[in-house]
Amino acid sequence: MRILQHRSWTAGAIALAVIGAGAAVTAPAQAAAGCQVAYTVSSQWPGGFGASVAVTNLGSPVSSWTLSWAFTAGQTITQLWSGSVTQSGAQVSVTNAAYNGAISTGGSASFGFNGTWNNSANPAPASFTLNGVACTGSVSASPSASASPTRTASPSPSASASASASASASATATPSGPPPSKTVRVFWLKPTDVAFNQAYPNGIASVMQEAQRFYKAQLGKTFTLNNPVVETVDGLHDTSWYINNNCTATAAADRYWCVVTNMQTELQQRFGLGNPDSRWLIVAEVSAEEVNVSGGGGAPGWVLLSGHDADGAAGINGPMDRWYGGMVHELGHAFGLPDASSTDGTCMSASLYDYPNCDFNQTQKNGILTGPYASFLS
């Protein structure tokens, strides 16, 4: 396994599906058209919440979009994926990412975010505009247009695959069954003494979706994530066990791997996973680490990461580009690439720390496209 070390309340699901004026809304885009917006608060915890927003185009196709609204209770967005956000006071505008700007008639685009709230009230926005036009809930040229169903949080979300680089998949907890084969299966393992925090599955999903977008831009094809993107696993042991089980007291190289190999062994036993596994490429993160000792890395078929990577994905351990670059790098190993021999501007070298200013060279692209998991790309 190749290494690049990274030093560095339970929320009841609150489904706030908004439909209709002051509830979930519709709006025209670039041409005279209509749309529907579903704004769903999928989780909430003291001081924070996670939400997803899906916009369905009921009218003419659009090539780019900006969705705007005003919060009414002081909410702020702290992290957003599958788009770019600007916020000034209560006013929020989200523009499309490079890969989800085009929305065909009947098509949809979605994004998610983490935010803060005042611990008193967290109402949905009263109205939205799409490309500067107020949402009306109808299509101006076609009164028979039907609204799409809203997406609400489910305690047992389905495991249907996401077929593109868009972030239509949610970041909720545990699916009802194994996901489809030839997909990237993502786990977050939470030790028994670690409190659940929705920022972790949301953040890990965000990192995976950014890596998915990057691979599409570099290779012309990318891997498929599942719905939910992240499977939250309640670990069988406490943090100390993952750090110390089968781990010698003084062997630094051994202790580097203890946390992630203990996680991997548990996941293999509980989910019947191979190493490698022909069904899935597996990414696993555990919220445990021995500070400045525990590490992680990637090898064909697996990415194993410890607590500082999980913290980084959740937005509490430095700039997000650091964690995006790290995931792109480790997925490169999972797809069969070696480390670069020098800091050469590729993401398989220390240039990953300069993300997004790194890329794959042609030899690396060929290695992924002809490697052991090439068939997972579409």
C-alpha beads as a LAMMPS data file, in Angstrom:
LAMMPS data file: protein, C-alpha beads

378 atoms
376 bonds

1 atom types
1 bond types

-500.0 500.0 xlo xhi
-500.0 500.0 ylo yhi
-500.0 500.0 zlo zhi

Masses

1 110.0

Atoms # bond

1 1 1 0.000 0.000 0.000
2 1 1 1.444 3.319 -0.985
3 1 1 1.454 6.028 1.609
4 1 1 1.092 9.726 1.671
5 1 1 0.760 10.653 5.336
6 1 1 -1.547 13.497 6.240
7 1 1 -0.248 15.320 9.314
8 1 1 -1.610 17.571 9.924
9 1 1 -27.080 14.924 18.814
10 1 1 -27.636 12.290 17.336
11 1 1 -29.538 14.397 14.908
12 1 1 -33.040 13.229 14.281
13 1 1 -33.522 13.545 10.545
14 1 1 -35.544 16.670 9.948
15 1 1 -37.135 16.611 6.537
16 1 1 -38.231 20.069 5.550
17 1 1 -39.520 19.565 2.034
18 1 1 -40.651 22.812 0.581
19 1 1 -43.306 23.005 -2.128
20 1 1 -45.409 25.986 -3.182
21 1 1 -45.163 29.687 -2.474
22 1 1 -43.224 30.089 0.745
23 1 1 -42.552 26.410 0.809
24 1 1 -40.686 24.618 -2.075
25 1 1 -40.796 26.612 -5.286
26 1 1 -40.389 26.881 -9.016
27 1 1 -38.739 29.435 -11.287
28 1 1 -37.936 30.239 -14.887
29 1 1 -34.377 29.984 -16.148
30 1 1 -32.736 31.526 -19.208
31 1 1 -35.719 31.014 -21.507
32 1 1 -39.352 31.490 -20.550
33 1 1 -39.830 28.397 -18.432
34 1 1 -40.585 27.084 -14.991
35 1 1 -38.881 25.007 -12.405
36 1 1 -39.393 23.429 -9.030
37 1 1 -37.048 23.682 -6.079
38 1 1 -37.036 21.203 -3.200
39 1 1 -35.201 22.492 -0.128
40 1 1 -34.703 19.741 2.451
41 1 1 -33.103 20.000 5.867
42 1 1 -31.819 16.448 6.157
43 1 1 -30.183 16.733 9.577
44 1 1 -29.805 19.193 12.410
45 1 1 -27.630 19.363 15.507
46 1 1 -26.803 22.099 18.042
47 1 1 -25.566 25.051 16.030
48 1 1 -25.410 23.238 12.712
49 1 1 -27.481 21.590 10.026
50 1 1 -27.193 19.881 6.657
51 1 1 -29.478 20.564 3.715
52 1 1 -29.955 19.513 0.115
53 1 1 -31.456 21.589 -2.661
54 1 1 -32.771 20.112 -5.911
55 1 1 -33.994 22.211 -8.833
56 1 1 -36.035 20.605 -11.609
57 1 1 -36.363 22.409 -14.928
58 1 1 -39.954 22.283 -16.156
59 1 1 -39.383 24.464 -19.226
60 1 1 -36.774 25.128 -21.896
61 1 1 -33.235 23.765 -21.458
62 1 1 -30.698 26.012 -19.730
63 1 1 -26.913 25.950 -19.974
64 1 1 -26.119 27.559 -16.623
65 1 1 -27.979 28.626 -13.522
66 1 1 -27.911 30.746 -10.389
67 1 1 -30.327 29.990 -7.584
68 1 1 -30.889 32.759 -5.030
69 1 1 -32.806 33.100 -1.808
70 1 1 -32.813 34.905 1.539
71 1 1 -32.539 33.182 4.891
72 1 1 -34.947 34.537 7.493
73 1 1 -33.405 33.407 10.781
74 1 1 -29.721 34.249 10.530
75 1 1 -28.585 30.991 8.955
76 1 1 -25.184 30.933 7.272
77 1 1 -23.637 28.454 4.845
78 1 1 -20.254 27.124 5.949
79 1 1 -19.593 24.474 3.283
80 1 1 -21.266 23.746 -0.056
81 1 1 -20.709 21.093 -2.709
82 1 1 -21.694 20.824 -6.389
83 1 1 -21.817 24.575 -6.819
84 1 1 -20.295 27.873 -5.730
85 1 1 -21.877 30.014 -3.052
86 1 1 -21.770 33.691 -2.162
87 1 1 -23.568 35.032 0.900
88 1 1 -23.999 38.618 2.009
89 1 1 -26.014 38.831 5.172
90 1 1 -29.190 36.871 4.583
91 1 1 -28.857 36.910 0.782
92 1 1 -27.495 33.712 -0.775
93 1 1 -26.669 32.898 -4.395
94 1 1 -25.484 29.498 -5.626
95 1 1 -24.140 29.054 -9.154
96 1 1 -23.654 25.759 -10.913
97 1 1 -20.431 23.773 -10.890
98 1 1 -18.626 23.069 -14.157
99 1 1 -20.389 19.741 -14.585
100 1 1 -24.027 20.495 -13.661
101 1 1 -24.819 23.778 -15.407
102 1 1 -26.878 22.304 -18.230
103 1 1 -30.391 21.234 -17.252
104 1 1 -32.600 19.768 -19.943
105 1 1 -36.376 19.991 -19.923
106 1 1 -37.515 17.716 -17.119
107 1 1 -33.948 17.404 -15.871
108 1 1 -32.614 18.469 -12.516
109 1 1 -29.501 19.623 -10.729
110 1 1 -28.790 19.492 -7.047
111 1 1 -26.329 20.616 -4.431
112 1 1 -25.910 20.289 -0.714
113 1 1 -24.498 22.339 2.098
114 1 1 -23.724 22.519 5.788
115 1 1 -24.747 25.603 7.698
116 1 1 -25.210 27.227 11.069
117 1 1 -28.456 28.172 12.770
118 1 1 -29.483 29.937 15.991
119 1 1 -30.689 26.829 17.901
120 1 1 -34.151 28.389 18.039
121 1 1 -35.645 28.381 14.536
122 1 1 -34.413 27.089 11.171
123 1 1 -37.188 27.867 8.673
124 1 1 -36.925 27.179 4.969
125 1 1 -36.471 30.166 2.653
126 1 1 -39.796 31.713 1.736
127 1 1 -38.982 32.061 -1.974
128 1 1 -36.312 31.432 -4.581
129 1 1 -35.251 32.962 -7.872
130 1 1 -33.589 31.096 -10.719
131 1 1 -31.431 33.202 -13.027
132 1 1 -33.039 36.311 -11.561
133 1 1 -36.660 35.327 -12.144
134 1 1 -38.990 34.675 -9.215
135 1 1 -40.185 31.104 -8.818
136 1 1 -43.872 30.792 -9.570
137 1 1 -44.642 27.111 -9.204
138 1 1 -45.763 26.823 -12.822
139 1 1 -44.539 26.917 -16.408
140 1 1 -45.646 30.070 -18.169
141 1 1 -46.166 28.348 -21.532
142 1 1 -47.483 25.007 -20.339
143 1 1 -50.089 24.883 -17.572
144 1 1 -50.063 21.087 -17.631
145 1 1 -46.463 20.810 -16.414
146 1 1 -46.224 18.610 -13.353
147 1 1 -44.064 19.091 -10.323
148 1 1 -41.369 16.595 -9.462
149 1 1 -41.494 14.814 -6.119
150 1 1 -39.577 16.298 -3.231
151 1 1 -36.652 14.489 -1.699
152 1 1 -36.942 13.869 2.006
153 1 1 -34.594 12.212 4.423
154 1 1 -35.324 8.538 5.030
155 1 1 -34.062 6.366 7.872
156 1 1 -33.293 3.662 5.313
157 1 1 -32.319 5.408 2.082
158 1 1 -32.079 3.304 -1.023
159 1 1 -28.739 2.386 -2.558
160 1 1 -29.356 3.300 -6.177
161 1 1 -26.266 4.397 -8.089
162 1 1 -25.611 7.912 -9.261
163 1 1 -24.855 7.701 -12.959
164 1 1 -23.013 10.950 -13.461
165 1 1 -20.646 13.369 -11.836
166 1 1 -23.530 15.419 -10.484
167 1 1 -24.178 15.438 -6.775
168 1 1 -27.690 14.015 -6.933
169 1 1 -26.787 11.418 -4.341
170 1 1 -27.388 12.291 -0.718
171 1 1 -24.895 11.983 2.124
172 1 1 -27.073 10.226 4.682
173 1 1 -26.450 7.195 6.804
174 1 1 -26.876 3.493 6.056
175 1 1 -28.440 2.044 2.875
176 1 1 -31.011 -0.742 2.949
177 1 1 -28.766 -3.209 1.087
178 1 1 -25.484 -3.542 -0.797
179 1 1 -25.021 -0.921 -3.523
180 1 1 -24.636 -1.808 -7.208
181 1 1 -21.365 -3.298 -8.350
182 1 1 -18.709 -1.310 -10.226
183 1 1 -19.272 1.687 -7.974
184 1 1 -17.178 3.435 -5.354
185 1 1 -18.454 2.373 -1.947
186 1 1 -17.680 4.859 0.841
187 1 1 -17.741 4.186 4.600
188 1 1 -17.390 6.432 7.627
189 1 1 -16.771 4.339 10.760
190 1 1 -17.675 6.006 14.049
191 1 1 -16.201 4.459 17.226
192 1 1 -18.556 3.870 20.154
193 1 1 -17.241 6.886 22.072
194 1 1 -17.581 9.329 19.153
195 1 1 -20.849 11.267 18.867
196 1 1 -22.632 11.263 15.538
197 1 1 -22.193 14.472 13.571
198 1 1 -23.836 14.843 10.168
199 1 1 -20.999 17.130 9.090
200 1 1 -18.844 14.011 8.635
201 1 1 -20.906 12.057 6.095
202 1 1 -21.830 15.336 4.406
203 1 1 -18.213 16.451 4.232
204 1 1 -16.848 13.098 3.072
205 1 1 -19.535 13.075 0.378
206 1 1 -18.408 16.533 -0.689
207 1 1 -14.794 15.372 -0.992
208 1 1 -15.859 12.330 -3.017
209 1 1 -18.001 14.438 -5.340
210 1 1 -15.143 16.858 -5.962
211 1 1 -12.828 13.930 -6.749
212 1 1 -15.522 12.529 -9.055
213 1 1 -15.669 15.850 -10.882
214 1 1 -11.874 16.040 -11.156
215 1 1 -11.609 12.550 -12.666
216 1 1 -14.285 13.449 -15.219
217 1 1 -12.394 16.600 -16.195
218 1 1 -9.083 14.739 -16.462
219 1 1 -10.188 11.476 -18.076
220 1 1 -13.421 12.277 -19.893
221 1 1 -15.125 9.674 -17.695
222 1 1 -15.437 9.108 -13.987
223 1 1 -16.515 6.708 -11.262
224 1 1 -20.035 6.258 -9.913
225 1 1 -20.987 7.099 -6.352
226 1 1 -23.948 5.572 -4.568
227 1 1 -27.017 6.983 -2.877
228 1 1 -26.289 7.626 -0.084
229 1 1 -22.722 8.526 -0.964
230 1 1 -21.486 7.616 2.514
231 1 1 -22.510 4.633 4.615
232 1 1 -22.220 5.527 8.288
233 1 1 -21.079 2.536 10.334
234 1 1 -21.424 2.407 14.106
235 1 1 -18.131 0.838 15.129
236 1 1 -17.980 -2.073 17.544
237 1 1 -15.208 -0.565 19.661
238 1 1 -14.025 2.673 21.226
239 1 1 -11.346 4.981 19.855
240 1 1 -8.570 3.462 21.971
241 1 1 -9.260 0.001 20.572
242 1 1 -8.850 1.144 16.966
243 1 1 -5.577 2.851 17.889
244 1 1 -4.065 0.035 19.952
245 1 1 -5.537 -3.317 18.907
246 1 1 -2.822 -5.641 17.520
247 1 1 -0.439 -2.694 17.566
248 1 1 3.042 -2.853 19.072
249 1 1 4.009 -0.120 21.449
250 1 1 7.119 1.152 19.695
251 1 1 7.055 0.182 16.013
252 1 1 6.334 3.495 14.305
253 1 1 5.541 1.949 10.924
254 1 1 3.110 -0.456 12.568
255 1 1 1.394 2.252 14.570
256 1 1 1.026 4.358 11.442
257 1 1 -1.295 1.696 10.025
258 1 1 -3.028 0.349 13.153
259 1 1 -6.111 2.569 13.097
260 1 1 -6.927 2.064 9.441
261 1 1 -6.117 -1.648 9.323
262 1 1 -8.318 -2.262 12.379
263 1 1 -11.086 -0.392 10.574
264 1 1 -10.507 -2.348 7.366
265 1 1 -10.604 -5.704 9.169
266 1 1 -13.889 -4.817 10.867
267 1 1 -15.480 -3.647 7.617
268 1 1 -14.341 -6.793 5.806
269 1 1 -15.841 -9.012 8.480
270 1 1 -19.116 -7.130 8.835
271 1 1 -19.772 -6.438 5.139
272 1 1 -18.087 -9.409 3.488
273 1 1 -15.571 -7.260 1.631
274 1 1 -12.558 -8.549 -0.250
275 1 1 -9.110 -6.995 -0.467
276 1 1 -9.305 -6.066 -3.245
277 1 1 -13.002 -6.528 -3.968
278 1 1 -14.132 -7.059 -7.561
279 1 1 -17.555 -5.538 -6.852
280 1 1 -16.567 -2.162 -5.455
281 1 1 -13.672 0.212 -5.099
282 1 1 -13.799 1.001 -1.392
283 1 1 -13.048 4.235 0.448
284 1 1 -13.120 4.039 4.251
285 1 1 -12.519 6.718 6.868
286 1 1 -12.497 6.274 10.648
287 1 1 -12.882 8.985 13.290
288 1 1 -9.940 7.778 15.343
289 1 1 -6.233 8.461 15.280
290 1 1 -3.098 8.581 17.357
291 1 1 -2.166 12.228 16.842
292 1 1 0.877 12.722 14.607
293 1 1 1.278 8.949 14.281
294 1 1 -1.742 7.442 12.552
295 1 1 -1.819 7.682 8.777
296 1 1 -3.488 6.188 5.761
297 1 1 -3.107 5.572 2.073
298 1 1 -4.361 3.802 -1.007
299 1 1 -3.677 0.540 -2.841
300 1 1 -5.575 -1.150 -5.692
301 1 1 -9.221 -1.298 -4.694
302 1 1 -9.013 0.494 -1.337
303 1 1 -8.465 3.926 0.220
304 1 1 -7.996 3.895 4.023
305 1 1 -7.919 7.177 5.941
306 1 1 -7.778 8.053 9.637
307 1 1 -9.237 10.768 11.815
308 1 1 -7.518 13.891 10.483
309 1 1 -8.838 13.187 6.977
310 1 1 -12.355 12.708 8.340
311 1 1 -12.000 15.945 10.309
312 1 1 -10.726 17.736 7.214
313 1 1 -13.669 16.558 5.144
314 1 1 -16.007 17.808 7.879
315 1 1 -14.480 21.253 7.530
316 1 1 -12.640 21.430 10.855
317 1 1 -9.042 20.743 9.871
318 1 1 -7.752 23.271 7.359
319 1 1 -8.650 24.337 3.817
320 1 1 -10.822 21.941 1.808
321 1 1 -8.444 21.904 -1.179
322 1 1 -5.990 19.983 1.005
323 1 1 -8.495 17.150 1.443
324 1 1 -9.710 17.250 -2.150
325 1 1 -6.139 16.815 -3.355
326 1 1 -5.487 14.028 -0.869
327 1 1 -8.535 12.065 -2.035
328 1 1 -7.646 12.519 -5.717
329 1 1 -4.157 11.187 -4.898
330 1 1 -5.278 8.165 -2.880
331 1 1 -7.948 7.250 -5.419
332 1 1 -5.148 7.280 -7.970
333 1 1 -3.496 4.492 -5.972
334 1 1 -6.830 2.685 -5.694
335 1 1 -7.111 2.807 -9.488
336 1 1 -3.610 1.332 -9.743
337 1 1 -1.191 4.276 -10.000
338 1 1 2.150 4.495 -8.172
339 1 1 3.481 7.627 -6.546
340 1 1 5.273 10.010 -8.871
341 1 1 9.066 9.870 -8.547
342 1 1 9.363 13.612 -7.975
343 1 1 7.253 16.677 -7.270
344 1 1 6.258 17.054 -10.892
345 1 1 2.985 18.963 -10.875
346 1 1 0.868 15.819 -10.930
347 1 1 -1.572 14.898 -8.202
348 1 1 0.364 11.637 -7.678
349 1 1 3.207 13.682 -6.205
350 1 1 3.476 16.187 -3.370
351 1 1 1.888 18.609 -5.829
352 1 1 -1.428 17.323 -4.465
353 1 1 -0.959 19.962 -1.761
354 1 1 -1.333 22.581 -4.497
355 1 1 -4.752 21.256 -5.539
356 1 1 -6.549 22.258 -7.730
357 1 1 -3.287 23.190 -9.457
358 1 1 -2.229 19.605 -10.133
359 1 1 -3.318 17.094 -12.752
360 1 1 -2.636 13.633 -14.178
361 1 1 -0.027 13.338 -16.911
362 1 1 -0.780 11.229 -19.969
363 1 1 1.009 8.160 -18.607
364 1 1 -1.071 8.351 -15.431
365 1 1 -4.276 8.808 -17.401
366 1 1 -3.438 5.755 -19.477
367 1 1 -2.665 3.824 -16.299
368 1 1 -6.107 4.533 -14.872
369 1 1 -7.936 3.930 -18.150
370 1 1 -6.254 0.545 -18.641
371 1 1 -5.843 -0.392 -14.983
372 1 1 -7.593 -2.958 -12.782
373 1 1 -10.622 -0.725 -12.166
374 1 1 -10.905 0.836 -15.608
375 1 1 -14.299 -0.825 -16.095
376 1 1 -15.625 1.208 -13.153
377 1 1 -15.324 4.429 -15.191
378 1 1 -18.052 5.704 -17.465

Bonds

1 1 1 2
2 1 2 3
3 1 3 4
4 1 4 5
5 1 5 6
6 1 6 7
7 1 7 8
8 1 9 10
9 1 10 11
10 1 11 12
11 1 12 13
12 1 13 14
13 1 14 15
14 1 15 16
15 1 16 17
16 1 17 18
17 1 18 19
18 1 19 20
19 1 20 21
20 1 21 22
21 1 22 23
22 1 23 24
23 1 24 25
24 1 25 26
25 1 26 27
26 1 27 28
27 1 28 29
28 1 29 30
29 1 30 31
30 1 31 32
31 1 32 33
32 1 33 34
33 1 34 35
34 1 35 36
35 1 36 37
36 1 37 38
37 1 38 39
38 1 39 40
39 1 40 41
40 1 41 42
41 1 42 43
42 1 43 44
43 1 44 45
44 1 45 46
45 1 46 47
46 1 47 48
47 1 48 49
48 1 49 50
49 1 50 51
50 1 51 52
51 1 52 53
52 1 53 54
53 1 54 55
54 1 55 56
55 1 56 57
56 1 57 58
57 1 58 59
58 1 59 60
59 1 60 61
60 1 61 62
61 1 62 63
62 1 63 64
63 1 64 65
64 1 65 66
65 1 66 67
66 1 67 68
67 1 68 69
68 1 69 70
69 1 70 71
70 1 71 72
71 1 72 73
72 1 73 74
73 1 74 75
74 1 75 76
75 1 76 77
76 1 77 78
77 1 78 79
78 1 79 80
79 1 80 81
80 1 81 82
81 1 82 83
82 1 83 84
83 1 84 85
84 1 85 86
85 1 86 87
86 1 87 88
87 1 88 89
88 1 89 90
89 1 90 91
90 1 91 92
91 1 92 93
92 1 93 94
93 1 94 95
94 1 95 96
95 1 96 97
96 1 97 98
97 1 98 99
98 1 99 100
99 1 100 101
100 1 101 102
101 1 102 103
102 1 103 104
103 1 104 105
104 1 105 106
105 1 106 107
106 1 107 108
107 1 108 109
108 1 109 110
109 1 110 111
110 1 111 112
111 1 112 113
112 1 113 114
113 1 114 115
114 1 115 116
115 1 116 117
116 1 117 118
117 1 118 119
118 1 119 120
119 1 120 121
120 1 121 122
121 1 122 123
122 1 123 124
123 1 124 125
124 1 125 126
125 1 126 127
126 1 127 128
127 1 128 129
128 1 129 130
129 1 130 131
130 1 131 132
131 1 132 133
132 1 133 134
133 1 134 135
134 1 135 136
135 1 136 137
136 1 137 138
137 1 138 139
138 1 139 140
139 1 140 141
140 1 141 142
141 1 142 143
142 1 143 144
143 1 144 145
144 1 145 146
145 1 146 147
146 1 147 148
147 1 148 149
148 1 149 150
149 1 150 151
150 1 151 152
151 1 152 153
152 1 153 154
153 1 154 155
154 1 155 156
155 1 156 157
156 1 157 158
157 1 158 159
158 1 159 160
159 1 160 161
160 1 161 162
161 1 162 163
162 1 163 164
163 1 164 165
164 1 165 166
165 1 166 167
166 1 167 168
167 1 168 169
168 1 169 170
169 1 170 171
170 1 171 172
171 1 172 173
172 1 173 174
173 1 174 175
174 1 175 176
175 1 176 177
176 1 177 178
177 1 178 179
178 1 179 180
179 1 180 181
180 1 181 182
181 1 182 183
182 1 183 184
183 1 184 185
184 1 185 186
185 1 186 187
186 1 187 188
187 1 188 189
188 1 189 190
189 1 190 191
190 1 191 192
191 1 192 193
192 1 193 194
193 1 194 195
194 1 195 196
195 1 196 197
196 1 197 198
197 1 198 199
198 1 199 200
199 1 200 201
200 1 201 202
201 1 202 203
202 1 203 204
203 1 204 205
204 1 205 206
205 1 206 207
206 1 207 208
207 1 208 209
208 1 209 210
209 1 210 211
210 1 211 212
211 1 212 213
212 1 213 214
213 1 214 215
214 1 215 216
215 1 216 217
216 1 217 218
217 1 218 219
218 1 219 220
219 1 220 221
220 1 221 222
221 1 222 223
222 1 223 224
223 1 224 225
224 1 225 226
225 1 226 227
226 1 227 228
227 1 228 229
228 1 229 230
229 1 230 231
230 1 231 232
231 1 232 233
232 1 233 234
233 1 234 235
234 1 235 236
235 1 236 237
236 1 237 238
237 1 238 239
238 1 239 240
239 1 240 241
240 1 241 242
241 1 242 243
242 1 243 244
243 1 244 245
244 1 245 246
245 1 246 247
246 1 247 248
247 1 248 249
248 1 249 250
249 1 250 251
250 1 251 252
251 1 252 253
252 1 253 254
253 1 254 255
254 1 255 256
255 1 256 257
256 1 257 258
257 1 258 259
258 1 259 260
259 1 260 261
260 1 261 262
261 1 262 263
262 1 263 264
263 1 264 265
264 1 265 266
265 1 266 267
266 1 267 268
267 1 268 269
268 1 269 270
269 1 270 271
270 1 271 272
271 1 272 273
272 1 273 274
273 1 274 275
274 1 275 276
275 1 276 277
276 1 277 278
277 1 278 279
278 1 279 280
279 1 280 281
280 1 281 282
281 1 282 283
282 1 283 284
283 1 284 285
284 1 285 286
285 1 286 287
286 1 287 288
287 1 288 289
288 1 289 290
289 1 290 291
290 1 291 292
291 1 292 293
292 1 293 294
293 1 294 295
294 1 295 296
295 1 296 297
296 1 297 298
297 1 298 299
298 1 299 300
299 1 300 301
300 1 301 302
301 1 302 303
302 1 303 304
303 1 304 305
304 1 305 306
305 1 306 307
306 1 307 308
307 1 308 309
308 1 309 310
309 1 310 311
310 1 311 312
311 1 312 313
312 1 313 314
313 1 314 315
314 1 315 316
315 1 316 317
316 1 317 318
317 1 318 319
318 1 319 320
319 1 320 321
320 1 321 322
321 1 322 323
322 1 323 324
323 1 324 325
324 1 325 326
325 1 326 327
326 1 327 328
327 1 328 329
328 1 329 330
329 1 330 331
330 1 331 332
331 1 332 333
332 1 333 334
333 1 334 335
334 1 335 336
335 1 336 337
336 1 337 338
337 1 338 339
338 1 339 340
339 1 340 341
340 1 341 342
341 1 342 343
342 1 343 344
343 1 344 345
344 1 345 346
345 1 346 347
346 1 347 348
347 1 348 349
348 1 349 350
349 1 350 351
350 1 351 352
351 1 352 353
352 1 353 354
353 1 354 355
354 1 355 356
355 1 356 357
356 1 357 358
357 1 358 359
358 1 359 360
359 1 360 361
360 1 361 362
361 1 362 363
362 1 363 364
363 1 364 365
364 1 365 366
365 1 366 367
366 1 367 368
367 1 368 369
368 1 369 370
369 1 370 371
370 1 371 372
371 1 372 373
372 1 373 374
373 1 374 375
374 1 375 376
375 1 376 377
376 1 377 378
